[in-house]
Amino acid sequence: MSKQQIIKIVISVLIAALTALGAAFGLSSCNVTRTITTRSEAWQKGDTSVVIQTKTVETYDASRKLP
């Protein structure tokens, strides 16, 4: 093996290790938001209509606890 090949292998291993560490610390928390919309229409007399719409927003915050 030449010196250039050895250097490329060492750099690749270092990049892989740094990527793994970054993922471990970067993915330690998350935030999820879910929106649910329910709509119901009922037609009444003439041109008059009734629309009932409900909207529910749920938010979940999580963080990973390190031992």
C-alpha positions in Angstrom: 0.0 0.0 0.0 1.2 3.5 -0.8 1.2 6.4 1.7 -1.7 8.0 -0.2 -3.9 4.9 0.1 -3.2 4.7 3.9 -4.0 8.4 4.3 -7.3 8.0 2.4 -8.2 5.0 4.6 -7.4 6.9 7.8 -9.4 10.0 6.7 -12.4 7.8 5.7 -12.3 6.1 9.2 -12.1 9.5 10.9 -15.0 10.9 8.9 -17.1 7.8 9.6 -16.4 8.1 13.4 -17.2 11.8 13.4 -20.5 11.2 11.5 -21.5 8.5 14.0 -20.8 10.9 16.9 -22.7 13.7 15.2 -25.7 11.5 14.6 -25.6 10.2 18.2 -25.7 13.8 19.7 -27.8 15.4 17.0 -30.6 12.9 17.1 -31.0 13.1 20.9 -34.2 15.1 20.7 -37.2 15.5 18.4 -40.3 17.5 18.0 -43.4 16.2 16.3 -46.6 18.2 15.4 -49.7 16.5 14.1 -52.8 18.4 12.8 -56.1 16.7 12.5 -58.9 18.5 10.7 -62.5 17.1 10.6 -65.1 18.7 8.4 -68.8 18.1 8.2 -71.3 19.8 5.9 -75.1 19.7 6.1 -77.2 21.6 3.6 -80.3 23.4 4.9 -83.1 25.5 3.4 -82.5 27.5 0.2 -79.0 28.9 -0.1 -78.1 28.5 3.6 -75.6 25.8 4.5 -74.0 24.8 7.7 -70.3 23.8 8.0 -68.9 22.4 11.2 -65.1 22.1 11.2 -62.9 21.1 14.1 -59.1 21.2 14.2 -56.9 19.5 16.7 -53.2 20.2 16.9 -51.0 17.8 19.0 -47.4 18.6 19.8 -45.0 16.1 21.3 -41.5 17.0 22.5 -39.0 14.3 23.3 -35.4 14.2 24.4 -33.2 11.3 24.9 -31.8 10.8 28.4 -28.2 9.8 28.4 -27.3 7.3 31.1 
